[in-house]
Amino acid sequence: MTKEVSLEVDLGPLHLKNPIMPASGTFDVRCTLLNEKELNRLGAILPKSIAFQEREGNPGPRICETDCGLLNAVGVPSKGVEYFIKEELPLLKKANNTIIVSLMGNSIPDFCNLAGYLNENKEISALEINLSCPNLNNGILFGVNQDKLYELIFNIKKNTSKPIIAKLSPNVSDIREMALTAKNAGAQIITVANTLMGMAIDVDQQVFRLGNTMGGLSGPAIRPIVVRMIWEIAQSVDIPIIGVGGVYCAENAIEMLLAGASAVQIGSANFFNPHVMLEVIEGIEKYLIKKKYNSIQDIIGLMKN
């Protein structure tokens, strides 16, 4: 008889059946190859960031591969919040009971209006604030400026009763200061981290490979940086952490859990392996059984200073 282990985790007021979910921008419930039963196995689902009004995003090319990752400058295109509520949210609700919605805006009023608009919707479990999409000229300011970060989160909290998740930028000198600032402003959960600023040049054509010139680097190249940041935040801030960046297998996710993350988002790996999230869930369970743990709680933050 196979030993049963618990993968259940708490992210502040959120209770998840397991710690695995997609990263914003890498999952579309209308296009996924996963069926409703498989989607319901995920700890939560998180669609791409939405804006209050419809927006086009950046000019192409929007994506290019690198030796050990992916550069993207998609620019957060959105059909707006009304379209999301009418067309996407019903599909998400069928797929999973825990829906985290990622918000983006060009200003504090943009974010606050969007948070307020979604506040009464009981189908939405929490709001992840996209503070730092690195291919938006207006978005990175919130992610790297402590005063702006505090002001944004503080004001969003005044417009919603839903749990706030602050998605931090890795493009800072001290991630601990930004995490503490987000917590002090009212964030209940931290996501670390968004993509790192990067650039690629076609040497034959002598042109930038991205239409936006610069973009966000994701994939295996950034994972060691994110693991370090998770560990640093876990030593400094006593709120739950969601790790994201370069998770391609169960071992990668377990590394983040050991560093102090309570949950893990999977991003670019979804593009070439639609079943990677399910494989990671199964891999974590096997790891716990092999190591004779009863619960995933036994390994979260095990690598303390």
C-alpha positions as CSV (number, residue, x, y, z in Angstrom):
1,M,0.0,0.0,0.0
2,T,1.4,3.4,-1.0
3,K,1.9,5.9,1.8
4,E,-0.3,8.9,1.5
5,V,1.3,12.4,2.0
6,S,-0.4,15.8,2.2
7,L,0.5,18.4,-0.4
8,E,-1.9,21.0,1.1
9,V,-0.5,24.4,1.8
10,D,-1.8,27.7,3.1
11,L,-0.9,31.0,1.5
12,G,-2.2,33.4,4.1
13,P,-6.0,33.1,3.8
14,L,-5.8,30.9,0.8
15,H,-5.9,27.1,1.2
16,L,-4.5,25.1,-1.7
17,K,-4.7,21.4,-2.4
18,N,-1.1,21.5,-3.6
19,P,1.5,24.3,-4.2
20,I,1.6,24.2,-8.0
21,M,0.0,26.8,-10.4
22,P,0.8,28.4,-13.7
23,A,2.6,31.7,-13.9
24,S,0.7,34.6,-15.3
25,G,1.1,35.0,-19.0
26,T,1.8,31.4,-19.6
27,F,-1.6,29.9,-19.3
28,D,-4.9,30.3,-21.2
29,V,-7.8,28.2,-20.2
30,R,-9.2,28.4,-23.8
31,C,-6.1,27.0,-25.4
32,T,-4.6,24.5,-22.8
33,L,-4.4,20.9,-23.7
34,L,-5.3,20.0,-20.1
35,N,-8.9,18.8,-19.5
36,E,-11.1,20.1,-16.7
37,K,-10.2,17.1,-14.4
38,E,-6.5,17.8,-14.9
39,L,-6.9,21.5,-14.4
40,N,-8.8,20.8,-11.1
41,R,-5.7,19.0,-9.9
42,L,-3.7,22.2,-9.8
43,G,-3.4,24.1,-6.6
44,A,-4.7,27.2,-8.3
45,I,-5.0,28.8,-11.8
46,L,-3.7,32.1,-12.8
47,P,-4.5,33.6,-16.2
48,K,-2.5,36.3,-17.9
49,S,-2.6,39.8,-16.5
50,I,-5.7,41.9,-17.2
51,A,-6.0,45.6,-17.6
52,F,-9.1,47.7,-17.0
53,Q,-9.4,48.7,-20.6
54,E,-8.4,46.8,-23.8
55,R,-4.7,47.2,-24.8
56,E,-2.7,45.8,-27.7
57,G,0.7,45.1,-26.1
58,N,4.1,45.6,-27.8
59,P,5.0,45.4,-31.5
60,G,6.6,42.2,-32.7
61,P,8.8,40.3,-32.6
62,R,7.6,39.6,-29.1
63,I,9.6,36.4,-28.2
64,C,13.0,35.0,-28.9
65,E,14.9,32.0,-27.6
66,T,18.2,32.3,-25.8
67,D,20.8,29.6,-25.0
68,C,19.2,28.9,-21.6
69,G,15.9,30.6,-21.6
70,L,13.3,32.8,-23.3
71,L,13.2,36.6,-23.8
72,N,9.7,38.0,-24.1
73,A,8.4,41.5,-24.7
74,V,4.7,40.7,-25.1
75,G,3.7,43.9,-23.3
76,V,0.6,42.5,-21.5
77,P,-2.1,42.7,-24.2
78,S,-5.6,42.5,-22.7
79,K,-9.2,42.6,-23.9
80,G,-10.1,44.4,-20.7
81,V,-11.8,43.5,-17.4
82,E,-15.4,43.3,-18.8
83,Y,-14.4,40.8,-21.4
84,F,-12.5,38.8,-18.8
85,I,-15.5,38.6,-16.5
86,K,-17.9,37.7,-19.3
87,E,-15.8,35.3,-21.4
88,E,-12.9,33.9,-19.4
89,L,-13.9,33.8,-15.8
90,P,-16.8,31.2,-16.3
91,L,-14.3,28.9,-18.0
92,L,-11.7,29.3,-15.2
93,K,-14.4,28.6,-12.6
94,K,-15.2,25.3,-14.3
95,A,-11.5,24.4,-14.2
96,N,-10.6,25.2,-10.6
97,N,-12.0,26.5,-7.4
98,T,-9.0,28.8,-6.7
99,I,-8.6,31.6,-9.2
100,I,-5.9,34.2,-8.7
101,V,-6.2,37.2,-11.1
102,S,-3.1,39.1,-12.1
103,L,-3.6,42.9,-12.4
104,M,-1.7,45.4,-14.4
105,G,-2.0,49.1,-14.8
106,N,-0.2,52.3,-15.9
107,S,-0.9,54.2,-12.8
108,I,-2.1,53.8,-9.2
109,P,-5.7,54.8,-10.2
110,D,-5.6,52.1,-12.9
111,F,-4.8,49.4,-10.4
112,C,-7.2,50.7,-7.8
113,N,-10.1,50.9,-10.2
114,L,-9.5,47.4,-11.4
115,A,-9.1,46.0,-7.9
116,G,-12.3,47.7,-6.9
117,Y,-14.2,46.5,-9.9
118,L,-13.3,42.9,-9.1
119,N,-13.8,43.1,-5.3
120,E,-17.4,41.8,-5.2
121,N,-16.7,38.9,-7.5
122,K,-16.8,35.9,-5.2
123,E,-15.3,33.6,-7.8
124,I,-11.9,35.3,-7.6
125,S,-9.8,34.1,-4.7
126,A,-6.9,36.7,-4.7
127,L,-5.3,39.4,-6.7
128,E,-1.6,39.2,-7.9
129,I,-0.3,42.7,-8.6
130,N,2.0,42.8,-11.6
131,L,4.5,45.4,-10.2
132,S,7.3,44.8,-12.5
133,C,6.7,43.5,-16.0
134,P,10.1,44.5,-17.4
135,N,9.0,45.1,-21.0
136,L,6.6,47.8,-19.9
137,N,8.2,51.2,-19.6
138,N,5.6,52.3,-17.1
139,G,5.4,49.1,-15.2
140,I,9.0,48.8,-13.8
141,L,8.8,52.0,-11.8
142,F,6.5,50.3,-9.2
143,G,8.8,47.3,-9.0
144,V,12.1,49.0,-8.3
145,N,11.0,52.1,-6.2
146,Q,10.2,51.4,-2.6
147,D,8.1,54.5,-2.1
148,K,6.0,53.8,-5.3
149,L,5.7,50.2,-4.3
150,Y,4.3,51.1,-0.9
151,E,2.0,53.7,-2.2
152,L,0.5,51.3,-4.8
153,I,-0.1,48.3,-2.5
154,F,-1.4,50.6,0.3
155,N,-4.0,52.2,-2.1
156,I,-5.0,48.9,-3.7
157,K,-5.7,47.5,-0.2
158,K,-8.1,50.4,0.3
159,N,-10.1,49.2,-2.7
160,T,-10.4,45.5,-2.1
161,S,-10.9,43.0,0.6
162,K,-9.3,40.2,-1.4
163,P,-5.9,38.9,-0.5
164,I,-3.1,40.8,-2.2
165,I,-0.1,39.1,-3.7
166,A,2.8,41.4,-4.6
167,K,4.8,40.1,-7.6
168,L,8.2,41.6,-7.1
169,S,10.9,42.5,-9.6
170,P,14.3,40.8,-9.4
171,N,15.9,43.9,-11.0
172,V,16.7,45.5,-7.6
173,S,19.7,45.7,-5.4
174,D,18.0,44.2,-2.3
175,I,14.9,42.0,-2.7
176,R,14.5,41.8,1.1
177,E,13.8,45.5,1.3
178,M,11.1,45.3,-1.5
179,A,9.5,42.3,0.2
180,L,9.3,44.1,3.5
181,T,8.0,47.2,1.9
182,A,5.2,45.2,0.2
183,K,4.3,43.5,3.5
184,N,4.2,46.8,5.4
185,A,1.9,48.2,2.7
186,G,-0.5,45.4,3.2
187,A,0.5,42.5,0.9
188,Q,-0.3,39.2,2.4
189,I,1.7,37.1,0.0
190,I,4.9,37.7,-2.1
191,T,5.6,36.3,-5.6
192,V,9.3,36.3,-6.5
193,A,10.2,37.0,-9.1
194,N,9.2,38.5,-12.4
195,T,11.6,38.2,-15.3
196,L,15.1,39.7,-15.4
197,M,15.8,42.5,-17.9
198,G,17.5,41.2,-21.0
199,M,18.3,42.0,-24.6
200,A,19.2,40.0,-27.8
201,I,20.7,41.2,-31.1
202,D,20.7,39.6,-34.5
203,V,24.4,40.0,-35.5
204,D,23.8,39.3,-39.2
205,Q,20.9,41.7,-39.6
206,Q,22.3,44.0,-36.9
207,V,18.8,44.5,-35.4
208,F,17.3,43.9,-32.0
209,R,15.6,40.5,-31.8
210,L,12.6,42.0,-29.9
211,G,10.4,44.8,-31.3
212,N,10.5,46.4,-27.8
213,T,14.4,46.3,-27.8
214,M,14.5,44.9,-24.3
215,G,12.4,42.1,-22.7
216,G,12.1,39.8,-19.7
217,L,14.4,36.7,-19.4
218,S,12.8,33.6,-18.1
219,G,13.8,29.9,-18.0
220,P,16.5,27.9,-16.3
221,A,19.1,30.7,-16.4
222,I,17.3,32.7,-13.8
223,R,16.3,29.9,-11.4
224,P,19.5,30.1,-9.1
225,I,18.9,33.8,-8.8
226,V,15.2,33.3,-7.8
227,V,16.1,30.5,-5.3
228,R,18.5,32.9,-3.6
229,M,15.9,35.6,-3.5
230,I,13.3,33.2,-2.0
231,W,15.8,32.2,0.7
232,E,16.6,35.8,1.5
233,I,13.0,36.9,1.8
234,A,12.1,33.8,3.9
235,Q,14.8,34.9,6.4
236,S,13.4,38.4,6.5
237,V,9.6,38.5,6.0
238,D,7.1,36.3,7.7
239,I,4.5,36.1,5.0
240,P,4.1,33.2,2.4
241,I,6.2,33.2,-0.7
242,I,5.3,32.0,-4.2
243,G,8.5,31.1,-6.2
244,V,8.6,31.4,-9.9
245,G,11.4,31.3,-12.5
246,G,12.9,28.5,-14.4
247,V,11.0,25.6,-12.9
248,Y,11.0,22.7,-15.5
249,C,10.7,19.7,-13.2
250,A,9.8,18.5,-9.7
251,E,13.4,18.9,-8.5
252,N,13.4,22.6,-9.5
253,A,10.1,23.2,-7.5
254,I,11.4,21.3,-4.5
255,E,14.5,23.5,-4.5
256,M,12.3,26.5,-4.1
257,L,10.2,24.9,-1.4
258,L,13.3,24.1,0.6
259,A,14.5,27.7,0.2
260,G,11.3,28.9,1.8
261,A,8.5,29.1,-0.8
262,S,5.1,27.8,0.1
263,A,4.0,27.5,-3.5
264,V,5.5,27.5,-7.0
265,Q,4.4,28.9,-10.3
266,I,5.5,27.3,-13.6
267,G,5.9,29.5,-16.6
268,S,7.8,29.0,-19.8
269,A,8.0,25.2,-19.3
270,N,4.2,25.1,-20.1
271,F,4.9,26.2,-23.7
272,F,6.8,23.0,-24.6
273,N,5.3,20.5,-22.1
274,P,1.6,21.2,-21.4
275,H,1.6,18.5,-18.7
276,V,4.6,19.8,-16.7
277,M,2.5,21.1,-13.8
278,L,0.9,17.7,-13.3
279,E,4.3,16.0,-13.5
280,V,5.7,18.4,-10.9
281,I,2.8,17.6,-8.5
282,E,3.4,13.9,-8.9
283,G,7.2,14.4,-8.5
284,I,6.8,16.3,-5.3
285,E,4.6,13.6,-3.9
286,K,7.1,10.9,-4.8
287,Y,9.9,12.9,-3.2
288,L,8.0,13.2,0.1
289,I,7.3,9.5,0.1
290,K,10.9,8.7,-0.7
291,K,12.2,10.9,2.1
292,K,9.5,9.6,4.5
293,Y,7.8,12.9,5.1
294,N,4.1,13.1,6.0
295,S,3.4,16.5,4.6
296,I,4.9,19.1,2.3
297,Q,5.0,21.4,5.3
298,D,7.9,19.3,6.5
299,I,10.2,20.6,3.7
300,I,9.0,24.3,3.3
301,G,11.9,26.5,4.5
302,L,14.0,23.6,5.6
303,M,17.2,25.3,4.4
304,K,17.3,27.9,7.2
305,N,20.3,30.1,8.0
